[in-house]
Structures are given as structure tokens and as C-alpha cells.
């Protein structure tokens, strides 16, 4: 379907969206967040809507994943994906529909993603006389831990429901509501979790000379690790190293036997990733040797996320239809973000082309009163993903449905 025809059809199919009902779904999902691989209620809500819309629906794919399939004649198979999991973040938004689960929050917008997917699936099903092909609608668990896409694939996602010809995904992001950033190439970075255990020799706090204090060594290590990006990565490369957790000890007067440090790396090339990992291992070993630790530190790699690199032609097609639907100036290339996703796992090492984009969701009043004169200054001031204050505007429910509907129509065959 041409982009102009897709844009017109998308506007027609979404002109009578049940906006109030979709916003109610969004608020309900936000109030009942579920952690990775525990998204049972969320999956049930999505499956119910897909079944009602006429999709062949399966639950429990890859644990808690949901798949809806709607075959509608000859044409390409287009997969639409939304992640479903929440985060272990205590909510501080003060919203009337704030999380009812202590210590758990939809702090990354996945409740909005599921709502967008449910609305788009229903709209495309109602308008099936306008397109030909097959829709695969995927509610994916465990994006936050990097497990969900791989688990669904291992459970036979494509063998059971058909291999798609193209993948589409989107993500809520901070920014004045009404923008749809696209990049025809690298759009998100790779991520790698690293755990370090520093081994010391425990003892009484009154006799440090009889111990090897792993807390002091860990403190030196945390400080020294800050030089990895600033002194070992070329200025033209982008990389981030974050120490997200440091743990040691049980009481004030006990020098513990070990200290644990958790790191997260963000990189945009495999060469930089390997250079950083080598530096981390070298620095950890060096600090432990200097401190006289009884053994070398343990350095273990944890969850990893690949780079997200859009297929240029696919993304240009989707960006073009979004520009027609939402108007001039709403679509732009923000350059690659340092955030990460497991969505590219569904592409089977880029064997399947995909387009992944952002939908800005900051409420207008929050954006307007945030300090700063430039876009970058305001972005630094408003609540972002993973913040306990992250609260997307429910008014972005309808636009987020239109992005998926128009993107899918641009890739499906016309009726």
C-alpha cells in the first residue's frame, strides 16, 4: 500500500476509536503492574481483547507471552510487538490510578505499549476489508530483563504462528507529546550487565589490620571504573558505564568477607564493548592485587541486549506514513539513544527487517513548566523512563494506536 493510501486508511480506521475504553485499559494496567515473567493478568487482558477482535489467540508463549494471528488473504506477514512487564520501582507520581502493588510500577510505559497494541489490533481487524496479508500481534514478557523475546522464539513463536516478513515496534519516551522520532539505522544501543565480587578477609571493625577490607577495595574500584569511558574509549565513540549497585556487610562493626558491585554498560559497537570489558577485568584484578585480596575477583557477564538497527528502507516507509498522518515536523531523526531493547532478537540477527521508533508522551503542562529553554534542557528536567515520577499522558493513547495502524498498513498489501 502506498504511504498516502496507508495514511488515509489509517485515519479512517482510527476515526472512531473507543478512546475512553482504551484509556480505561491503560489506567487499569498501570494500576496493576507485574514484574518480568509474572505478567499473567496483563497477558489475560490483552488476550481477551485479541480474541474479541477475531484473532486466533494463544497464551503462555515463552512463559507469559501472548500471540494473536489474523490471516486475511495473500500478502506479507507483519508483526506488531508490545512488551508487558513492569519494574521494581516504588511509584511516586501521585496519580489517582497509581500502582496498587508496593514497590512495583510501570515506570517504562509498557502499560501504554499494551494499550496501543490492543487498540491497533482491534482497528486493523475491523478494517480488514482494506488490506491483505497476515497480522501477528505479540505481547512480549520480560523485556526489562532481556529474556522475553528469546523465550518466545525458543517456544516456537515462528514455527507455531508463522515467520513474519517485517517487524514493527515502538516505545514511549519523554518529550512534548506529539512527536515520533525515527532513525533509518542505529536507534538504540547494546547493553551488558557485569557483576563483580571482591573477596576480602573479614573480621572485627576494631582490628582492620587483621583483615583485608573488601569495602575499601570496592570503593576504589567504583572510582577507578569511571575512567573506562573517559580514558579508554575514543572521543568519537559513545559509551556509558553505570555502577547500579554496591553491597557489602551486615553490621556497623563487622568488616565483611566480600563486596559485590553491579555494572551496566551501554555501547554502540562490539569493539567498544570488548574494550570496556577488558578494562573492567584489568582494573578489578589490579585493585584487588593492590589491596592484597586473598584471591582474584569474580567478574561475570549477565543480561545482554543487542544494538537496535532499523532497516533503512522499512523505517523510511514507516516514518513517511507517520509524517503524513501527524503532519510536518512531527517526525525527525534524534540520532541513536543509549537505551537498549531486546526487540531486535525477534529479527533473527537482522534476517527479518524491522522499524522501531519512539512516541513522546510527556503531558503538555509538565513539559511547559519544566526548566530550560532548549529541547535538551527540558528533556533533562522532565521525568524519564525508569523514574518513579514517569507518567505518560493518557491523551497519547489514540496517537500511539494510529502509529501502529498506519505503519502496518504501509507494509500490508492493499485490498
N, C-alpha and C positions, 0 to 999 in steps of 0.2 A: 504494500500500500504506500502511495506517495506520502511525504510528510504533510502536505497541505490537506489531503484527504483524511489522513490519520488525525490531524488536529481537529478538523471539522467533526469527524465522527466521535472523537473523544469528548468534545464539548457537548455533543448531542446526548451521548450515553451518560454523561455525568450531570446533565442539567437538572435532573430530578433526584439527585442523591438523597437518601434518607439521613440528612446531616445530623439531625438531633439524635437519631438512634445510634449512629456511628460515634458521635461524641459521648454518648452514654456508655458505649462499649469501651471507649478509651479510658474514661474515668473509672469504670469498673476494673479494667485490667491494671490501671495504675494503683488502685486501692488494694489489689490482691497480687502483689509481686511474688514471683517464685524463682529460686536460685537455679543455677545450671543443672540440667538433668532431673529437675524436680518440677518441670513446667506442666504438671498434669491438668490443673484447672484451666490454664491458658490454652493448652492444646485442645481440650474439650470444647472450649468456647469457639475456637477457630474451626474445628472440625464440624461443629454443628452448623455454622454459617455456610461452610463449603457444601455440605450435604444439602442444605436448604436451597442453595443456588443451583443444584443439579450436577455437582461434581461427583465422580467416583472418589470416595474419600477413605484414606487409611490412617490409622493412628499407631503410635508405638514404633515408628520407623527410627532406628538408631537410638531407641530408648523412649523418648517423648516426642519425637518429630511427627509432623502431620504432612500428608501429601494429598492434594486434590488434583484429579485429572479430568479434563473436559476435551474430548475428541470432537472435532467439528469439521470433518472433511479433509481433503488433501491440502497440505500446506506445511509450513515449518512448525516445529515444536518450540515454544517459548516458555522458559521457566522464570517465574516470579518468586522471589525469596524474601522472607522476613525472619529475623531472629526473635526469640521469645523470652530469653532469660533476663532476670534482674540481677542486682548487685548487693553484696553485704555492706550496704551504706545506710546509716540511720537518716531518715528523711527530716529535713529542716525547712521545707517550703512553706508550711503553714496553710497549704491548700485544704479546702473542705473535703477533698477526695484523696488526701494524703494516705500513705501506706498504712494499712491496718496490721502489718506484720513488723514487730520490733526488729530493728537492725537490718531490714531488707527494704530496698527501694528500686523502683525503675528510674535509675539515675542516668540512663544512657538512651532513653527514648524507644526501647524495644516494644513497649506497650503501644506506642504510636505506630511503630512499624507493622505490628499485627493488625491494628485497626485499618491502616492503609491497605494492607493486603486483602483483608476481608471485604472492604468496600470495592476494591478494584475487581476482585474475583466475581462479586455479585453483578457489577456493572457490565463486565465483559460477557458474563453468562446471559444476562438479559438482552444484550445486543449481539448475540451470536449470528444473527442474520446479516451482519455487516462484515464478517471476517471468516476466513477459513484457516484451519490448522489445528494444533493441539496446544492447550494451556496446561502447564504443570505449575501448581501453586504449592510452595513449600514453606511450612512453618518450622524453622530450624531451632533446635535446642542448643544450649551450651556454646554460644559464640564467645562469651566472655572468657571462657577457659580454653578456647581454641580446639575443642573436641567435637563440636556438633556436626559440622559438615563431613568430617572424616567418618564419624559414626554412622551417619545416614548412608554414605557411599558404601561402607563396609556391610551395611544391612541390605544392600542390593537396590539402592534408590533407582539407578538407571536400568538395571536388569528387570526390575519389577514394574516400573512405570514408564519406561522408555527414555532413551538418551535425548536430551534437548539439543537443538541447533544453536541456541543462543540463550544467555542468562542475563537477567536484569535484577538489580538490587539498588536500594537507596538507604540513606541514613539521616536521621535528624541531627542538626548541627546548630550551634549558636550563630546568631546573626539576625538582622532585621527580617522578620517573616516576609516571605515573598521572593526569595532568591533561590536559584537552582544551579549551584556550581557544578561544572563538568570539567574533566580533563581527558583529552584523547590520548592517553598514555598513562604514565605513573601518576596515581592519585593518592595512594596510601602506602605506608612504609611497612617493612618487616619488623617483627618484634620477637625478642628472645628473652625468656626468664632464666636467670642464673642464681643458684643457691650456693653460698659459701659457708662452710663450717670451720671455724678457727678452734683448734684444740689447744687447751692450756693445761695447767695443773692447779686444781682447786685447793682451797684452804681457808683459814680464818682471816677475816679482814684486818685483824690486829697484827698479822705476820705475813705481809705481802712478800717479804724476802724468801719465804719458803714456798712460794707459788710461782706460776707463770700465768699472769693475768690476761685472759683472752679478751676481756672488755677493752683494755687499753690498746691491745693489738688491733681489735676490730675498729676502734675509733681512728687509729692511724690509717687503717685500710680504707675506711669510708672517705677520709680526707684525700688520700692519695689517688683513689679511683676517679676523683674529679678531674685529674689531669689526662685521663684517657682521651676524652673528646678534645680538650683544649690543646694537647701537645702531641697526640698520636694520630689524629685524623686530620687530613688536609683541609684547609680553609674552604675549598670549593665543594667539599662533601658535607652532607647533612647527617647528623647522628645525635642521639640523646642517650645518656646513661643516668638512670634514676635508682637511688637506693630507697626502696619502698618499705623495708622493714629491717630492724636490727633488734635481736632478742638475746638476752643473757641473764642468768641468775635467778634466785628465788627470794633472797632476803638481803637487807642492808649490809650485814656484816659477814656475808659469805662471798668469797671470790669463787666464781663458778669454774667448772672444768671445760666449758666450751661456750662460744658465742656464735650466733647464726645471723647471716646477712642475706637479704633477698634483693636482687637487682633486676632491673628491666632495661633492655637495650632496644633502641629504635634505629634502624639502618635502612638505606635505600639501595645498597648493593651487597652482594655476597662477599666481595673482597674486603669491604669495610667491616662487615660483621666478623669475619675471621680475624682481622687485625685487632679488633676490640677484644674478642675472646682470648686471643693470645696475650694481650696486655693484661687482662684481668687475672689470668692464671699466673703470669710472671710477677705481678705486683703482690698478689696474695701469698705466693711462695716466698717472695723476698721479705715481706713484712713479718711473716711467721718465723723465718730464719733469723731475722734481726732480733726478734723478741725471745728467741730460744725456746720456741714451742716444741713440745716433745715429738711432734710428727707434722708432716705436711698438711696443709688444709685440704679439705674436700671441696672440689669445685664441680658442680653438677648442673647440666642444662635441663631446663624444664619445658614449659609450654612454648611453642613457636608458632608464629603467624607468617605467612608469605607476604611478599610485596603484592599490592593490588595494581595491576597494569591493564587499563582498559584497552580493548581492541579499538584502534583509532576509527575505523570506518563505522563500526557499530555505535560507538559513542557519539560520533558526529551526527549520525542519523537520529539518535535519541535526543541529543542536545538541540538539533534543529526543530524537531516537533515540539519540544518544550518551549523554545523561543516563540513559536507560532501560537501555542496555547496561552502562554503567560505574558507575552509582549516583549518589546525591545528592552534590553538592559537587565533582564531577569536572569539570563544565563551568561556565565563568564567562567574563565579558567582561573582557579585560585592557586594553581601550582600544587605540587604534592604536599599532603599533610603528613605529620609524623604519627598519626594514629594508625591502627592496624585492624585487620579483619581476617576471618577465616573463609569468607565468601569465595576467594579465588580457588580454594580446594575443590569446589564444585566444577571448576573448568578443566580438571584433569591435566594440570600443568599447561594451561592455556590451549589445550586441544579444542576447547569449546570457547568461542568468542563471547565477551561479556561487556556490559556497560554498568558502571556503578557511579552514583552521583550523590550529592547532598541536597537536603531540603532545609533551609534555615527556618528556625521555629521560635526565636525569642519574641515574646509579646511586645507590641509596639510601645506600651508605657514603660516597660522595663528598659528597652533599648533607648528610648528618648531621654530618660533620666540618668542613664549611666554616664559617668565622666568620660571626657575625651572628645576630641574634635575630628579624629580620623577613624576610618573603619577598624584599623588595627588597634587603636587605643580603646575603642568601645568593646571590641571583641575580648580584650584582656580584662575588661571590667565586668562583663555580664557572666552569669553562671554558665558553665560549660558542662559537657558530658562528664559523668562520674562525680560531679559536685552534689552535695546534699541539698543544694538550692536549685538544681536543674529542673525547670518546669516549662516544658514546651506549651505554646499557645494552642488550646483546642481548636482555634479557628484555622489551624493548618491541616485539620483532618481532611477537608474536601480537596484542597490543592494537592496534598500528598496522594490521594486516590487518583486524581487526574494525571499526575506524573506517570504512575504505573500504567494506567489505561492507555494514555497516548503513546508511551514508549512501546507497549505491547502491540498496539495497532500498527505502528510504523514498521514492525517486523513481521507481522502476520500477513497472509495473503488476503486481498480484497474479495468480498463475496461475488 
